[in-house]
Amino acid sequence: MTWIDRARLVMDERDITQQDIADALGVTRGAVGHWLCGRREPTLSQFVELSEALDVSAGWLLAGE
């Protein structure tokens, strides 16, 4: 399972949209869509902010730990 799979799992379980993430991180919904499709990678700080927006640890999101 990749970080993208874990992010999508949490988003589905908690009914969080890409727009919700974009608003929380101050980026466009398109940017979040690119991350979740694997076309682009978030920066390290964006990744940490993403984990905070999903209310999970960055370690769990990255590696399932």
OpenMM code with the backbone's topology and positions (N, CA, C; nanometers):
from openmm import Vec3, app, unit

residues = "MET THR TRP ILE ASP ARG ALA ARG LEU VAL MET ASP GLU ARG ASP ILE THR GLN GLN ASP ILE ALA ASP ALA LEU GLY VAL THR ARG GLY ALA VAL GLY HIS TRP LEU CYS GLY ARG ARG GLU PRO THR LEU SER GLN PHE VAL GLU LEU SER GLU ALA LEU ASP VAL SER ALA GLY TRP LEU LEU ALA GLY GLU".split()
positions = [
    Vec3(0.0854, -0.1183, 0.0000),
    Vec3(0.0000, 0.0000, 0.0000),
    Vec3(0.0897, 0.1242, 0.0000),
    Vec3(0.0598, 0.2166, -0.0873),
    Vec3(0.1394, 0.3391, -0.0981),
    Vec3(0.0780, 0.4494, -0.0115),
    Vec3(0.1510, 0.5613, -0.0010),
    Vec3(0.0975, 0.6731, 0.0763),
    Vec3(-0.0303, 0.7247, 0.0110),
    Vec3(-0.0366, 0.7148, -0.1205),
    Vec3(-0.1561, 0.7607, -0.1912),
    Vec3(-0.2753, 0.6734, -0.1531),
    Vec3(-0.2544, 0.5417, -0.1477),
    Vec3(-0.3615, 0.4503, -0.1072),
    Vec3(-0.4088, 0.4819, 0.0344),
    Vec3(-0.3130, 0.5058, 0.1253),
    Vec3(-0.3497, 0.5370, 0.2641),
    Vec3(-0.4240, 0.6697, 0.2718),
    Vec3(-0.3797, 0.7699, 0.1955),
    Vec3(-0.4481, 0.8992, 0.1963),
    Vec3(-0.5908, 0.8845, 0.1453),
    Vec3(-0.6077, 0.8112, 0.0355),
    Vec3(-0.7419, 0.7913, -0.0202),
    Vec3(-0.8313, 0.7137, 0.0764),
    Vec3(-0.7735, 0.6158, 0.1461),
    Vec3(-0.8491, 0.5384, 0.2439),
    Vec3(-0.9038, 0.6292, 0.3535),
    Vec3(-0.8173, 0.7134, 0.4094),
    Vec3(-0.8597, 0.8055, 0.5142),
    Vec3(-0.9625, 0.9050, 0.4604),
    Vec3(-0.9376, 0.9554, 0.3415),
    Vec3(-1.0321, 1.0504, 0.2819),
    Vec3(-1.1693, 0.9864, 0.2640),
    Vec3(-1.1728, 0.8628, 0.2168),
    Vec3(-1.3001, 0.7928, 0.1986),
    Vec3(-1.3698, 0.7682, 0.3324),
    Vec3(-1.2926, 0.7215, 0.4315),
    Vec3(-1.3501, 0.6911, 0.5625),
    Vec3(-1.4067, 0.8149, 0.6307),
    Vec3(-1.3429, 0.9286, 0.6106),
    Vec3(-1.3813, 1.0512, 0.6815),
    Vec3(-1.4554, 1.1511, 0.5926),
    Vec3(-1.4864, 1.1089, 0.4708),
    Vec3(-1.5595, 1.1929, 0.3757),
    Vec3(-1.4885, 1.3272, 0.3543),
    Vec3(-1.3568, 1.3203, 0.3320),
    Vec3(-1.2745, 1.4381, 0.3046),
    Vec3(-1.2548, 1.4462, 0.1538),
    Vec3(-1.2804, 1.5616, 0.0972),
    Vec3(-1.2658, 1.5786, -0.0474),
    Vec3(-1.1287, 1.6363, -0.0818),
    Vec3(-1.0948, 1.6282, -0.2101),
    Vec3(-0.9717, 1.6914, -0.2567),
    Vec3(-0.9782, 1.8419, -0.2319),
    Vec3(-1.0963, 1.9001, -0.2469),
    Vec3(-1.1112, 2.0436, -0.2210),
    Vec3(-1.0867, 2.0757, -0.0744),
    Vec3(-1.1329, 1.9889, 0.0168),
    Vec3(-1.1069, 2.0080, 0.1597),
    Vec3(-0.9566, 2.0122, 0.1865),
    Vec3(-0.8842, 1.9193, 0.1258),
    Vec3(-0.7384, 1.9142, 0.1426),
    Vec3(-0.6748, 2.0393, 0.0833),
    Vec3(-0.7178, 2.0762, -0.0364),
    Vec3(-0.6623, 2.1940, -0.1026),
    Vec3(-0.6822, 2.3187, -0.0176),
    Vec3(-0.8022, 2.3345, 0.0372),
    Vec3(-0.8304, 2.4510, 0.1221),
    Vec3(-0.7422, 2.4513, 0.2460),
    Vec3(-0.7224, 2.3353, 0.3072),
    Vec3(-0.6418, 2.3252, 0.4292),
    Vec3(-0.4943, 2.3556, 0.4021),
    Vec3(-0.4471, 2.3207, 0.2821),
    Vec3(-0.3052, 2.3380, 0.2495),
    Vec3(-0.2761, 2.4652, 0.1714),
    Vec3(-0.3805, 2.5340, 0.1253),
    Vec3(-0.3592, 2.6555, 0.0481),
    Vec3(-0.3062, 2.6296, -0.0913),
    Vec3(-0.3485, 2.5161, -0.1492),
    Vec3(-0.3109, 2.4823, -0.2861),
    Vec3(-0.4389, 2.4615, -0.3663),
    Vec3(-0.4243, 2.4383, -0.4958),
    Vec3(-0.5423, 2.4146, -0.5776),
    Vec3(-0.5881, 2.2695, -0.5661),
    Vec3(-0.7153, 2.2469, -0.5994),
    Vec3(-0.7670, 2.1113, -0.6006),
    Vec3(-0.6932, 2.0300, -0.7067),
    Vec3(-0.6558, 2.0959, -0.8146),
    Vec3(-0.5800, 2.0295, -0.9196),
    Vec3(-0.4466, 1.9758, -0.8702),
    Vec3(-0.3792, 2.0522, -0.7859),
    Vec3(-0.2515, 2.0068, -0.7296),
    Vec3(-0.2723, 1.8804, -0.6471),
    Vec3(-0.3752, 1.8808, -0.5640),
    Vec3(-0.4054, 1.7627, -0.4823),
    Vec3(-0.4379, 1.6445, -0.5729),
    Vec3(-0.5143, 1.6691, -0.6777),
    Vec3(-0.5466, 1.5634, -0.7728),
    Vec3(-0.4223, 1.5044, -0.8372),
    Vec3(-0.3270, 1.5898, -0.8726),
    Vec3(-0.2006, 1.5416, -0.9306),
    Vec3(-0.1262, 1.4543, -0.8309),
    Vec3(-0.1240, 1.4931, -0.7039),
    Vec3(-0.0564, 1.4120, -0.6017),
    Vec3(-0.1223, 1.2758, -0.5894),
    Vec3(-0.2565, 1.2769, -0.5826),
    Vec3(-0.3297, 1.1528, -0.5574),
    Vec3(-0.3349, 1.0608, -0.6789),
    Vec3(-0.2979, 1.1111, -0.7947),
    Vec3(-0.2879, 1.0275, -0.9150),
    Vec3(-0.1436, 0.9883, -0.9427),
    Vec3(-0.0507, 1.0407, -0.8640),
    Vec3(0.0896, 1.0068, -0.8810),
    Vec3(0.1605, 1.0831, -0.9914),
    Vec3(0.0961, 1.1857, -1.0453),
    Vec3(0.1604, 1.2640, -1.1511),
    Vec3(0.2648, 1.3601, -1.0953),
    Vec3(0.2430, 1.4050, -0.9743),
    Vec3(0.3369, 1.4963, -0.9068),
    Vec3(0.3502, 1.4513, -0.7621),
    Vec3(0.4547, 1.4985, -0.6977),
    Vec3(0.4777, 1.4701, -0.5557),
    Vec3(0.4674, 1.6001, -0.4766),
    Vec3(0.4034, 1.5955, -0.3602),
    Vec3(0.4032, 1.7142, -0.2757),
    Vec3(0.5434, 1.7377, -0.2196),
    Vec3(0.5713, 1.8618, -0.1837),
    Vec3(0.6977, 1.8899, -0.1150),
    Vec3(0.6908, 1.8247, 0.0229),
    Vec3(0.8028, 1.8195, 0.0897),
    Vec3(0.8048, 1.7607, 0.2237),
    Vec3(0.7117, 1.8361, 0.3178),
    Vec3(0.7155, 1.9684, 0.3131),
    Vec3(0.6282, 2.0455, 0.4022),
    Vec3(0.4818, 2.0249, 0.3654),
    Vec3(0.4505, 2.0136, 0.2366),
    Vec3(0.3129, 1.9866, 0.1960),
    Vec3(0.2696, 1.8473, 0.2414),
    Vec3(0.3609, 1.7510, 0.2365),
    Vec3(0.3297, 1.6156, 0.2808),
    Vec3(0.2960, 1.6146, 0.4291),
    Vec3(0.3744, 1.6870, 0.5078),
    Vec3(0.3476, 1.6960, 0.6519),
    Vec3(0.2134, 1.7649, 0.6759),
    Vec3(0.1867, 1.8725, 0.6032),
    Vec3(0.0582, 1.9413, 0.6159),
    Vec3(-0.0572, 1.8508, 0.5737),
    Vec3(-0.0356, 1.7704, 0.4722),
    Vec3(-0.1371, 1.6748, 0.4278),
    Vec3(-0.1680, 1.5751, 0.5380),
    Vec3(-0.0651, 1.5227, 0.6015),
    Vec3(-0.0882, 1.4272, 0.7104),
    Vec3(-0.1644, 1.4935, 0.8248),
    Vec3(-0.1326, 1.6189, 0.8532),
    Vec3(-0.2045, 1.6912, 0.9588),
    Vec3(-0.3502, 1.7139, 0.9195),
    Vec3(-0.3741, 1.7468, 0.7935),
    Vec3(-0.5116, 1.7683, 0.7467),
    Vec3(-0.5926, 1.6391, 0.7546),
    Vec3(-0.5258, 1.5256, 0.7357),
    Vec3(-0.5934, 1.3963, 0.7443),
    Vec3(-0.5964, 1.3423, 0.8868),
    Vec3(-0.5292, 1.4128, 0.9787),
    Vec3(-0.5210, 1.3740, 1.1193),
    Vec3(-0.4576, 1.2358, 1.1377),
    Vec3(-0.3481, 1.2134, 1.0641),
    Vec3(-0.2678, 1.0919, 1.0786),
    Vec3(-0.1216, 1.1356, 1.0862),
    Vec3(-0.0358, 1.0473, 1.1340),
    Vec3(0.1057, 1.0827, 1.1405),
    Vec3(0.1674, 1.0743, 1.0014),
    Vec3(0.2697, 1.1554, 0.9800),
    Vec3(0.3405, 1.1532, 0.8519),
    Vec3(0.4054, 1.0161, 0.8309),
    Vec3(0.4536, 0.9540, 0.9383),
    Vec3(0.5140, 0.8205, 0.9284),
    Vec3(0.4137, 0.7165, 0.8825),
    Vec3(0.2935, 0.7233, 0.9368),
    Vec3(0.1900, 0.6270, 0.8945),
    Vec3(0.1516, 0.6523, 0.7486),
    Vec3(0.1347, 0.7782, 0.7135),
    Vec3(0.0953, 0.8090, 0.5766),
    Vec3(0.2021, 0.7638, 0.4781),
    Vec3(0.3280, 0.7844, 0.5110),
    Vec3(0.4377, 0.7498, 0.4220),
    Vec3(0.4627, 0.5997, 0.4161),
    Vec3(0.4656, 0.5352, 0.5340),
    Vec3(0.5112, 0.3958, 0.5378),
    Vec3(0.4173, 0.3009, 0.6112),
    Vec3(0.3052, 0.3506, 0.6581),
    Vec3(0.2128, 0.2637, 0.7299),
    Vec3(0.2556, 0.2329, 0.8717),
    Vec3(0.3456, 0.3153, 0.9252),
    Vec3(0.3977, 0.2931, 1.0615),
    Vec3(0.3284, 0.3829, 1.1613),
] * unit.nanometer
topology = app.Topology()
chain = topology.addChain("A")
for resn in residues:
    res = topology.addResidue(resn, chain)
    for name in ("N", "CA", "C"):
        topology.addAtom(name, app.Element.getBySymbol(name[0]), res)
